[in-house]
Amino acid sequence: MDSPRVVNAGALGELQLEAGWYVYVGSGKRNLSARIARHHRRSKKMHWHIDYLLERVDPRRVKSLPIRSRHDLECRLARSVAGLAAGFVQGFGCSDCSCASHLFRFDADPLRDRRFLGLLLHYRHTVALA
C-alpha cells in the first residue's frame, strides 16, 4: 500500500494499516488453487479477514506465493515471516490459532529481499516436502 488506510476487517473491526508491503500467511488444506483463485476474485462473500483487505487494494499488485504440502505449515510459516517483518497486524488471520498475527508489514518489497526469498524457497523445497 502506497499510503496508510483504514480497513474494516469484519469481526476485527477497523484497522489502521501503515503504508508498506504486506505478506499474509494462510492455508488451503483442500484445493489450494481454488482458495487462491477465490481470494483473487473481486466479487465474493466476505468471510475471512483477508477478504476485507483484498477488497481495498489494487488486484494487479497482489501476488500469491503458494507452498504445497501435506503438512499444516501455516503457523510455523507465520512465525518465520514474523522474524523478517517490520511489523504485524494484531489478530489478523489467526482467529483459529494462538499466533499474534498472520499479516505482516515490510518496509520494502519482500520479493526483492534475499532473506524472504530464501525463506520461501526453504519452505517450498525442504519443509513442505519433509
Phi and psi in degrees as GROMACS dihedral restraints (atoms count N, CA, C in turn):
[ dihedral_restraints ]
;  ai    aj    ak    al  type     phi  dphi    fc
    3     4     5     6     1   -74.6    20    10
    4     5     6     7     1   -22.9    20    10
    6     7     8     9     1  -144.2    20    10
    7     8     9    10     1   159.2    20    10
    9    10    11    12     1   -62.1    20    10
   10    11    12    13     1   151.1    20    10
   12    13    14    15     1  -155.4    20    10
   13    14    15    16     1   160.5    20    10
   15    16    17    18     1   -99.2    20    10
   16    17    18    19     1   132.2    20    10
   18    19    20    21     1  -125.3    20    10
   19    20    21    22     1   127.0    20    10
   21    22    23    24     1   -81.7    20    10
   22    23    24    25     1   116.1    20    10
   24    25    26    27     1  -109.4    20    10
   25    26    27    28     1    49.1    20    10
   27    28    29    30     1    62.4    20    10
   28    29    30    31     1  -125.4    20    10
   30    31    32    33     1   -63.4    20    10
   31    32    33    34     1   -21.7    20    10
   33    34    35    36     1   -75.6    20    10
   34    35    36    37     1   -16.9    20    10
   36    37    38    39     1    81.5    20    10
   37    38    39    40     1  -158.2    20    10
   39    40    41    42     1   -81.8    20    10
   40    41    42    43     1   130.3    20    10
   42    43    44    45     1  -114.5    20    10
   43    44    45    46     1   135.3    20    10
   45    46    47    48     1   -91.8    20    10
   46    47    48    49     1   108.8    20    10
   48    49    50    51     1  -103.8    20    10
   49    50    51    52     1   131.6    20    10
   51    52    53    54     1   -75.9    20    10
   52    53    54    55     1   161.9    20    10
   54    55    56    57     1   -65.1    20    10
   55    56    57    58     1   149.7    20    10
   57    58    59    60     1   148.0    20    10
   58    59    60    61     1  -173.0    20    10
   60    61    62    63     1  -100.8    20    10
   61    62    63    64     1   138.5    20    10
   63    64    65    66     1  -119.1    20    10
   64    65    66    67     1   139.1    20    10
   66    67    68    69     1  -119.8    20    10
   67    68    69    70     1   123.1    20    10
   69    70    71    72     1  -107.1    20    10
   70    71    72    73     1   132.1    20    10
   72    73    74    75     1  -107.4    20    10
   73    74    75    76     1   116.6    20    10
   75    76    77    78     1  -132.1    20    10
   76    77    78    79     1  -175.0    20    10
   78    79    80    81     1  -141.1    20    10
   79    80    81    82     1   157.9    20    10
   81    82    83    84     1  -141.9    20    10
   82    83    84    85     1    82.5    20    10
   84    85    86    87     1   -59.4    20    10
   85    86    87    88     1   -33.5    20    10
   87    88    89    90     1  -121.6    20    10
   88    89    90    91     1   128.4    20    10
   90    91    92    93     1    57.4    20    10
   91    92    93    94     1    66.7    20    10
   93    94    95    96     1   -57.0    20    10
   94    95    96    97     1   -40.3    20    10
   96    97    98    99     1   -60.5    20    10
   97    98    99   100     1   -41.0    20    10
   99   100   101   102     1   -66.6    20    10
  100   101   102   103     1   -38.9    20    10
  102   103   104   105     1   -64.2    20    10
  103   104   105   106     1   -44.1    20    10
  105   106   107   108     1   -64.2    20    10
  106   107   108   109     1   -44.5    20    10
  108   109   110   111     1   -60.1    20    10
  109   110   111   112     1   -40.1    20    10
  111   112   113   114     1   -61.4    20    10
  112   113   114   115     1   -45.6    20    10
  114   115   116   117     1   -61.9    20    10
  115   116   117   118     1   -31.3    20    10
  117   118   119   120     1   -81.9    20    10
  118   119   120   121     1   -14.1    20    10
  120   121   122   123     1   -71.6    20    10
  121   122   123   124     1   143.5    20    10
  123   124   125   126     1   -82.0    20    10
  124   125   126   127     1   -34.8    20    10
  126   127   128   129     1  -101.9    20    10
  127   128   129   130     1   113.2    20    10
  129   130   131   132     1  -164.6    20    10
  130   131   132   133     1   160.8    20    10
  132   133   134   135     1   -73.2    20    10
  133   134   135   136     1   132.6    20    10
  135   136   137   138     1   -76.1    20    10
  136   137   138   139     1   120.1    20    10
  138   139   140   141     1  -129.9    20    10
  139   140   141   142     1   -54.2    20    10
  141   142   143   144     1   -97.3    20    10
  142   143   144   145     1   158.3    20    10
  144   145   146   147     1   -52.8    20    10
  145   146   147   148     1   -41.4    20    10
  147   148   149   150     1   -63.1    20    10
  148   149   150   151     1   -28.6    20    10
  150   151   152   153     1   -58.3    20    10
  151   152   153   154     1   -41.3    20    10
  153   154   155   156     1   -69.9    20    10
  154   155   156   157     1   -37.6    20    10
  156   157   158   159     1   -68.6    20    10
  157   158   159   160     1   -45.9    20    10
  159   160   161   162     1   -63.4    20    10
  160   161   162   163     1   -25.1    20    10
  162   163   164   165     1   -66.1    20    10
  163   164   165   166     1   -23.8    20    10
  165   166   167   168     1  -103.3    20    10
  166   167   168   169     1     5.2    20    10
  168   169   170   171     1  -121.8    20    10
  169   170   171   172     1   159.5    20    10
  171   172   173   174     1   -68.9    20    10
  172   173   174   175     1   116.7    20    10
  174   175   176   177     1   -61.4    20    10
  175   176   177   178     1   -21.7    20    10
  177   178   179   180     1   -71.1    20    10
  178   179   180   181     1   -15.3    20    10
  180   181   182   183     1  -100.3    20    10
  181   182   183   184     1     1.7    20    10
  183   184   185   186     1   -93.6    20    10
  184   185   186   187     1   128.7    20    10
  186   187   188   189     1  -120.6    20    10
  187   188   189   190     1   141.6    20    10
  189   190   191   192     1  -109.3    20    10
  190   191   192   193     1   135.2    20    10
  192   193   194   195     1  -125.5    20    10
  193   194   195   196     1    75.9    20    10
  195   196   197   198     1   -68.7    20    10
  196   197   198   199     1   145.4    20    10
  198   199   200   201     1  -123.9    20    10
  199   200   201   202     1   109.6    20    10
  201   202   203   204     1   -88.3    20    10
  202   203   204   205     1   128.4    20    10
  204   205   206   207     1  -159.1    20    10
  205   206   207   208     1   153.2    20    10
  207   208   209   210     1   -85.5    20    10
  208   209   210   211     1    -7.2    20    10
  210   211   212   213     1   -92.5    20    10
  211   212   213   214     1   152.7    20    10
  213   214   215   216     1   -86.2    20    10
  214   215   216   217     1    99.8    20    10
  216   217   218   219     1  -104.2    20    10
  217   218   219   220     1    -1.0    20    10
  219   220   221   222     1   -53.3    20    10
  220   221   222   223     1   -54.0    20    10
  222   223   224   225     1   -72.0    20    10
  223   224   225   226     1   -37.2    20    10
  225   226   227   228     1   -62.2    20    10
  226   227   228   229     1   -44.6    20    10
  228   229   230   231     1   -65.2    20    10
  229   230   231   232     1   -40.7    20    10
  231   232   233   234     1   -59.5    20    10
  232   233   234   235     1   -42.9    20    10
  234   235   236   237     1   -63.4    20    10
  235   236   237   238     1   -38.7    20    10
  237   238   239   240     1   -66.4    20    10
  238   239   240   241     1   -43.8    20    10
  240   241   242   243     1   -64.5    20    10
  241   242   243   244     1   -39.2    20    10
  243   244   245   246     1   -56.6    20    10
  244   245   246   247     1   -33.6    20    10
  246   247   248   249     1   -68.1    20    10
  247   248   249   250     1   -16.7    20    10
  249   250   251   252     1  -104.5    20    10
  250   251   252   253     1   -20.2    20    10
  252   253   254   255     1   -77.5    20    10
  253   254   255   256     1   157.5    20    10
  255   256   257   258     1   -81.8    20    10
  256   257   258   259     1   -21.2    20    10
  258   259   260   261     1  -173.4    20    10
  259   260   261   262     1  -179.7    20    10
  261   262   263   264     1  -148.9    20    10
  262   263   264   265     1   165.4    20    10
  264   265   266   267     1  -105.0    20    10
  265   266   267   268     1   108.9    20    10
  267   268   269   270     1   -51.5    20    10
  268   269   270   271     1   126.3    20    10
  270   271   272   273     1    80.3    20    10
  271   272   273   274     1    -2.7    20    10
  273   274   275   276     1   -76.9    20    10
  274   275   276   277     1   123.0    20    10
  276   277   278   279     1    72.8    20    10
  277   278   279   280     1    14.7    20    10
  279   280   281   282     1  -134.1    20    10
  280   281   282   283     1    34.9    20    10
  282   283   284   285     1   -70.6    20    10
  283   284   285   286     1   -14.5    20    10
  285   286   287   288     1  -108.5    20    10
  286   287   288   289     1    16.8    20    10
  288   289   290   291     1  -147.7    20    10
  289   290   291   292     1  -176.8    20    10
  291   292   293   294     1  -101.5    20    10
  292   293   294   295     1    11.2    20    10
  294   295   296   297     1   -68.5    20    10
  295   296   297   298     1   154.2    20    10
  297   298   299   300     1   -71.8    20    10
  298   299   300   301     1   -33.0    20    10
  300   301   302   303     1  -167.8    20    10
  301   302   303   304     1   160.9    20    10
  303   304   305   306     1  -125.3    20    10
  304   305   306   307     1    14.2    20    10
  306   307   308   309     1  -125.0    20    10
  307   308   309   310     1   122.6    20    10
  309   310   311   312     1  -125.6    20    10
  310   311   312   313     1   139.9    20    10
  312   313   314   315     1  -103.6    20    10
  313   314   315   316     1   137.7    20    10
  315   316   317   318     1  -119.2    20    10
  316   317   318   319     1   143.7    20    10
  318   319   320   321     1   -75.4    20    10
  319   320   321   322     1   -27.0    20    10
  321   322   323   324     1  -129.0    20    10
  322   323   324   325     1   163.5    20    10
  324   325   326   327     1   -57.8    20    10
  325   326   327   328     1   115.0    20    10
  327   328   329   330     1   -65.0    20    10
  328   329   330   331     1   -20.9    20    10
  330   331   332   333     1   -75.2    20    10
  331   332   333   334     1    -3.0    20    10
  333   334   335   336     1  -114.5    20    10
  334   335   336   337     1    11.6    20    10
  336   337   338   339     1  -106.3    20    10
  337   338   339   340     1   116.4    20    10
  339   340   341   342     1   -58.9    20    10
  340   341   342   343     1   -34.8    20    10
  342   343   344   345     1   -64.8    20    10
  343   344   345   346     1   -44.3    20    10
  345   346   347   348     1   -66.1    20    10
  346   347   348   349     1   -45.8    20    10
  348   349   350   351     1   -62.8    20    10
  349   350   351   352     1   -38.6    20    10
  351   352   353   354     1   -62.9    20    10
  352   353   354   355     1   -41.1    20    10
  354   355   356   357     1   -62.7    20    10
  355   356   357   358     1   -45.9    20    10
  357   358   359   360     1   -59.1    20    10
  358   359   360   361     1   -48.0    20    10
  360   361   362   363     1   -63.8    20    10
  361   362   363   364     1   -39.4    20    10
  363   364   365   366     1   -60.1    20    10
  364   365   366   367     1   -46.4    20    10
  366   367   368   369     1   -66.8    20    10
  367   368   369   370     1   -43.0    20    10
  369   370   371   372     1   -66.0    20    10
  370   371   372   373     1   -41.6    20    10
  372   373   374   375     1  -104.9    20    10
  373   374   375   376     1    -9.4    20    10
  375   376   377   378     1  -125.2    20    10
  376   377   378   379     1   -62.8    20    10
  378   379   380   381     1   -62.8    20    10
  379   380   381   382     1   -47.4    20    10
  381   382   383   384     1   -64.8    20    10
  382   383   384   385     1   -26.3    20    10
  384   385   386   387     1   -95.4    20    10
  385   386   387   388     1    -8.4    20    10
